Amino acid sequence: MRKLLFIISVFIICVSCAPATFAEQAYSDEKCSEWAYYYIKDAESPLYNIMPQEMYGGDFTASVTRQEFCGLVYNTVGYMNGVTNISDEIGKSTPIYPKFSGKTSPFEDTNSEYILALYESGIIKGKTEKTFCPSDYLTREETALIISRAAQYCNLKKLPYKLPFNDTYSLTDESSDAIKSVCGMGIMNGTGENHFSPSETLSKEQAAAIAMRLINCIAHHSEINSELSCYFNLMQMWIEDKDGNVIFMLPMYWTTYDYRIDYGYSSWNFFEHNKKTVIAVFGSDAPQTEAHTELYELPSGNKMLELPRNAGYFLSITEDGKYIITYDVTKPAEYGSWGETVYGVYDFNGAEILPPIYSRDELHKAGYIDAVKAFSHNQNYVAGKVGFS
């Protein structure tokens, strides 16, 4: 295994739109639930532009038809292919839509080019060999099947997930696998009380939310070493081995759309310790993970330790590999000013050596760091040494 030379740091910042009253936000010709407003706004925006014209306006709490959903999926897949094939930055896309060959429609009840393009791409199927039933309302089971195939078409990773639902046992293997996929990726959820409610119809606002979550499953990638790679999107973070197997996974803290505001992780670092690759994961602003660091060994995924909740954020380890350096930012003296960055020291049993109240000068004098210079927490650090530069 190639020696890991740098600690790799990743920081995710999820920015949501500025708050306003729902009455001020809602479009005059559209009705939607408060939770769905920003999903719909983004889907209709010039940036994403995935909302089909036939879904504009009206009541978004109403059920979506199979044809309307196909228009939404067609636009979403086109947007995603433009991003994944052209740019690494979500938000910039030259859409690449599924192509329709021009063959005669196999369905007697539709000649829609986007329905036929999705059909030829393997993303949708008819209700029978000769009927698509475009005006029928879409069920949650059908939604999971279509979105799972769309994710596969866009080469998204399907993440492990155990079905917790007690109303999916009678479904086909294909439907069960699709529900596992979309729930594992964070695109769909249950309806409560261990139910997925596969036969319930999907609303237009739920369809818009699912489309935007699918877009946010586009993953970024970084190599940890020759054996392991890290992938993350706004929904999940996971580690794959060289064969593409997912060996470690954590949920991301995602405030956009208020989708996941109570738990999840926002940052992580990789380093080598005792000839083993280690990941330090921690959160920011999420109640369950705020200033909370956990360390796991890779590739086993075994948890090494959990630092006290007041320990601050992981920064690096000392040159001798005996201690963990953490940092935190004190509350600013006045609104609009920056707080002071302070540091602490912990051993690999999680025991506190120094609480995070000391300056870098003090840690340098105590022998825990080898240099005292201005630095950025977003830079790379030499493994096994805290070298500020």
C-alpha positions as a printed Julia matrix, in Angstrom:
389×3 Matrix{Float64}:
   0.0    0.0     0.0
   1.32   3.4    -0.94
   2.23   5.43    2.13
  -0.34   8.08    2.96
   1.67  11.3     2.88
  -0.97  13.83    3.72
  -3.94  14.09    5.96
  -6.86  14.81    3.67
  -9.44  17.21    5.05
 -12.92  17.69    3.7
 -15.31  20.36    4.89
 -18.88  20.54    3.6
 -20.89  23.74    3.91
 -24.59  23.41    3.21
 -26.21  26.77    2.57
 -29.95  27.2     2.54
 -31.89  30.18    1.31
 -32.57  33.11    3.61
 -35.7   32.57    5.69
 -38.9   34.4     4.93
 -42.51  33.88    5.78
 -44.18  31.21    3.71
 -46.9   33.62    2.62
 -44.23  35.89    1.16
 -42.51  32.99   -0.6
 -45.37  31.15   -2.27
 -46.13  31.8    -5.9
 -49.53  33.36   -6.42
 -50.59  30.69   -8.94
 -49.15  27.68   -7.13
 -50.21  25.8    -4.01
 -47.69  23.71   -2.09
 -46.79  22.61    1.42
 -44.3   24.79    3.28
 -41.66  22.04    3.41
 -41.78  21.67   -0.4
 -41.38  25.33   -1.37
 -37.63  25.37   -1.98
 -37.64  22.02   -3.77
 -40.19  23.42   -6.23
 -38.44  26.78   -6.47
 -35.12  25.1    -7.34
 -36.7   22.68   -9.81
 -38.28  25.65  -11.62
 -35.2   27.89  -11.42
 -33.03  28.7   -14.47
 -30.12  26.94  -12.72
 -31.76  23.49  -12.73
 -34.75  24.05  -15.06
 -36.08  20.51  -14.64
 -39.77  21.21  -13.98
 -41.82  20.25  -17.07
 -44.17  22.93  -18.35
 -47.23  20.78  -17.66
 -46.42  20.83  -13.92
 -46.06  24.62  -13.58
 -48.74  26.36  -11.58
 -51.73  24.81   -9.89
 -51.85  22.54   -6.87
 -48.57  20.8    -6.07
 -50.21  18.84   -3.27
 -52.24  16.98   -5.93
 -51.14  13.57   -7.21
 -48.68  13.47  -10.1
 -49.5   11.51  -13.25
 -47.19   9.02  -14.89
 -46.71  11.37  -17.85
 -45.93  14.4   -15.66
 -43.39  12.42  -13.67
 -41.73  11.16  -16.84
 -41.31  14.75  -18.01
 -39.67  15.61  -14.69
 -37.38  12.55  -14.78
 -36.43  13.21  -18.41
 -35.32  16.74  -17.55
 -33.56  15.62  -14.36
 -31.59  12.87  -16.08
 -30.62  15.29  -18.85
 -29.39  17.8   -16.29
 -27.42  15.16  -14.38
 -25.77  13.74  -17.48
 -24.67  17.25  -18.41
 -23.06  17.68  -15.0
 -21.42  14.28  -14.67
 -20.11  14.24  -18.26
 -18.98  17.85  -18.55
 -18.33  19.43  -15.17
 -17.44  18.36  -11.65
 -19.42  21.24  -10.17
 -23.07  20.65   -9.39
 -25.0   23.64  -10.62
 -23.33  23.91  -14.04
 -24.82  21.69  -16.71
 -25.25  21.42  -20.43
 -28.1   18.92  -20.44
 -27.63  15.64  -22.27
 -31.07  14.07  -22.62
 -31.88  10.42  -23.26
 -32.34   9.93  -26.97
 -35.4    8.64  -28.78
 -34.62   6.58  -31.88
 -37.78   7.59  -33.7
 -39.15   4.06  -33.82
 -42.86   3.43  -33.69
 -44.2    3.63  -30.16
 -44.83   0.24  -28.53
 -47.69   1.88  -26.63
 -51.14   2.48  -28.03
 -51.89   5.36  -25.67
 -48.86   7.68  -26.02
 -46.43   9.02  -28.63
 -44.61  11.31  -26.18
 -40.98  11.53  -27.24
 -39.68  11.91  -23.68
 -41.68   8.9   -22.48
 -40.35   6.85  -25.41
 -36.8    8.11  -24.82
 -37.01   6.99  -21.17
 -38.51   3.69  -22.3
 -35.69   3.03  -24.77
 -33.17   3.98  -22.05
 -34.63   1.36  -19.72
 -35.78   3.91  -17.14
 -39.54   3.37  -17.46
 -41.83   0.53  -18.48
 -45.44   0.34  -19.57
 -48.21  -1.02  -17.39
 -48.7   -3.66  -20.09
 -46.8   -4.38  -23.29
 -49.1   -2.04  -25.25
 -50.27   0.52  -22.68
 -48.4    3.12  -20.68
 -51.43   4.73  -19.01
 -49.97   8.27  -19.0
 -52.93   9.79  -17.14
 -52.82   7.29  -14.25
 -51.48   8.59  -10.96
 -48.01   7.35  -10.02
 -47.6    5.11   -6.96
 -44.68   5.18   -4.54
 -43.65   1.7    -5.68
 -43.56   2.85   -9.31
 -41.61   5.94   -8.23
 -38.95   3.84   -6.54
 -38.58   1.66   -9.63
 -38.21   4.63  -11.99
 -35.81   6.55   -9.75
 -33.67   3.47   -9.11
 -33.31   2.92  -12.85
 -32.61   6.62  -13.41
 -29.85   6.47  -10.78
 -28.34   3.47  -12.54
 -28.61   5.23  -15.91
 -26.65   8.17  -14.44
 -24.05   5.78  -12.93
 -24.84   6.7    -9.34
 -23.68   4.39   -6.57
 -26.4    2.33   -4.92
 -25.61   2.21   -1.23
 -26.39  -0.63    1.22
 -29.72  -0.43    3.01
 -31.82  -2.88    5.03
 -35.56  -2.51    4.52
 -37.19  -1.58    7.85
 -40.68  -1.58    6.36
 -43.37  -4.13    7.21
 -45.51  -3.48    4.13
 -43.04  -4.44    1.37
 -42.85  -8.22    1.85
 -45.36  -8.99   -0.92
 -43.55  -6.87   -3.52
 -41.45  -8.32   -6.33
 -37.69  -8.61   -5.87
 -37.25  -5.8    -8.39
 -39.48  -3.47   -6.4
 -37.85  -4.4    -3.08
 -34.37  -3.79   -4.52
 -35.51  -0.44   -5.94
 -36.88   0.67   -2.57
 -33.6   -0.38   -0.92
 -31.68   1.68   -3.46
 -33.66   4.91   -3.22
 -33.91   4.76    0.57
 -30.23   3.86    0.94
 -29.3    6.87   -1.19
 -31.56   9.13    0.89
 -33.86   9.97   -2.03
 -37.03   8.5    -0.54
 -38.11   7.73    3.02
 -40.8    5.73    4.74
 -44.19   7.2     5.58
 -44.0    6.4     9.3
 -44.62   3.41   11.6
 -42.29   1.21    9.53
 -44.4    1.73    6.41
 -43.28   2.58    2.91
 -46.87   2.67    1.59
 -46.0    1.36   -1.89
 -49.54   1.66   -3.25
 -50.06   5.29   -2.19
 -49.93   7.89   -4.94
 -47.13  10.45   -5.14
 -47.86  14.16   -5.01
 -46.33  16.69   -7.4
 -44.39  18.33   -4.56
 -43.02  14.97   -3.48
 -41.99  14.34   -7.09
 -40.09  17.67   -7.18
 -38.36  16.84   -3.88
 -37.32  13.4    -5.13
 -35.91  14.9    -8.35
 -33.83  17.46   -6.44
 -32.54  14.81   -4.04
 -31.56  12.66   -7.01
 -29.52  15.56   -8.39
 -27.82  15.97   -5.01
 -26.71  12.34   -5.15
 -24.07  13.23   -7.75
 -20.88  12.27   -5.95
 -17.45  13.86   -5.67
 -14.41  11.63   -5.39
 -10.95  11.75   -3.83
  -8.29   9.07   -3.52
  -7.17   8.2     0.01
  -4.43   5.8    -1.07
  -3.91   3.04   -3.62
  -6.41   0.81   -1.82
  -9.18   3.18   -0.74
 -11.22   6.05   -2.19
 -13.62   8.5    -0.6
 -16.92   9.51   -2.19
 -19.42  12.06   -0.95
 -22.5   13.96   -2.02
 -24.93  16.09   -0.06
 -26.69  12.95    1.17
 -23.97  10.49    2.2
 -20.23   9.96    2.6
 -18.75   6.54    1.93
 -15.44   4.71    1.44
 -14.87   2.17   -1.33
 -12.08  -0.38   -1.68
 -10.22  -0.83   -4.95
 -12.9   -3.27   -6.14
 -15.66  -0.71   -5.66
 -17.15  -2.29   -2.54
 -18.62   0.12    0.03
 -16.82  -0.58    3.31
 -17.8    2.48    5.37
 -20.69   4.94    5.18
 -22.07   7.87    7.16
 -24.97  10.3     6.61
 -24.14  13.89    5.68
 -25.54  16.83    7.63
 -27.75  18.59    5.07
 -29.62  21.77    6.03
 -30.77  22.62    2.52
 -34.55  22.12    2.28
 -34.43  21.36    6.05
 -34.01  17.75    4.94
 -31.57  16.52    7.58
 -31.13  19.14   10.29
 -30.84  17.02   13.43
 -28.01  14.62   12.64
 -25.24  13.83   10.18
 -21.56  14.6     9.69
 -20.05  17.55    7.86
 -16.27  16.98    7.89
 -13.67  14.25    7.98
  -9.9   13.73    7.87
  -7.72  10.78    6.91
  -4.34   9.99    8.45
  -2.05   7.07    9.19
  -1.58   5.8    12.73
   0.42   2.69   13.67
   0.55   1.7     9.98
  -3.23   1.84    9.68
  -5.41   4.3     7.78
  -7.76   6.15   10.11
 -10.74   8.41    9.42
 -11.72  11.09   11.9
 -15.32  12.23   11.39
 -17.06  15.15   13.05
 -20.06  17.38   12.7
 -20.95  21.03   12.74
 -24.26  22.54   13.88
 -26.03  19.14   13.96
 -27.19  18.46   17.54
 -25.99  14.83   17.54
 -22.55  15.54   16.07
 -21.72  19.15   16.98
 -18.01  19.45   17.86
 -18.01  15.69   18.24
 -15.17  13.53   16.85
 -15.13   9.79   16.25
 -12.18   7.79   14.88
 -12.53   4.61   12.79
  -9.95   2.22   11.36
 -10.06   1.48    7.64
 -10.75  -0.79    5.86
 -12.33  -2.66    8.8
 -14.58   0.26    9.81
 -14.02  -0.59   13.47
 -14.54   2.31   15.84
 -11.33   3.23   17.64
 -12.54   5.92   20.0
 -14.91   8.78   20.56
 -13.64  12.07   21.92
 -15.61  13.91   24.61
 -18.31  16.19   23.23
 -16.45  19.27   24.5
 -13.19  18.24   22.82
 -13.71  20.39   19.72
 -12.9   19.37   16.17
 -10.16  17.01   15.03
  -7.14  18.84   13.57
  -4.21  16.4    13.4
  -1.94  14.12   15.43
   1.46  14.77   16.98
   4.67  13.69   15.3
   5.17  10.77   17.67
   1.64   9.53   17.0
   0.7    9.58   20.68
  -1.71  12.5    20.81
  -4.62  14.05   18.94
  -4.78  17.81   18.44
  -8.25  19.38   18.37
  -9.44  22.91   17.8
 -12.5   25.0    18.54
 -13.58  28.6    18.07
 -14.69  30.63   21.06
 -17.85  32.68   21.04
 -17.09  36.14   19.57
 -17.07  39.08   21.95
 -19.53  40.98   19.79
 -21.85  40.28   16.87
 -20.09  40.25   13.5
 -16.62  39.59   14.92
 -14.62  36.35   14.84
 -14.0   34.22   17.89
 -10.57  33.02   18.93
  -9.28  29.65   17.71
  -8.18  27.48   20.64
  -6.59  24.04   20.78
  -6.66  20.93   22.94
  -4.75  17.64   23.28
  -6.16  14.12   23.78
  -4.62  10.65   23.81
  -5.77   7.69   21.72
  -7.9    6.42   24.57
  -9.95   9.61   24.35
  -8.56  10.95   27.63
  -8.13  14.7    27.91
  -4.53  15.91   28.25
  -5.28  19.59   27.65
  -8.79  21.0    27.14
  -9.39  23.13   24.01
  -8.65  26.47   25.65
  -5.0   26.98   24.68
  -3.37  29.05   21.94
  -1.05  27.54   19.35
   1.84  29.36   21.08
   1.05  27.51   24.29
   0.87  24.15   22.51
   4.2   24.89   20.88
   5.8   25.73   24.21
   4.39  22.52   25.67
   6.04  20.54   22.85
   2.92  19.28   21.1
   3.5   21.11   17.82
   6.73  21.84   16.0
   6.04  25.29   14.53
   3.94  28.33   15.26
   2.82  30.15   12.14
  -0.41  31.37   10.65
  -2.37  28.55    9.05
  -5.7   27.55    7.52
  -7.73  24.57    8.69
  -8.45  23.74    5.05
  -4.8   23.03    4.22
  -3.16  19.61    4.24
  -1.05  18.52    7.17
   1.92  16.16    7.15
   0.81  12.83    8.6
   1.97  12.33   12.16
   2.99  15.97   12.66
   1.2   19.21   13.28
   3.2   21.56   11.11
   1.55  24.96   10.73
   2.51  26.83    7.6
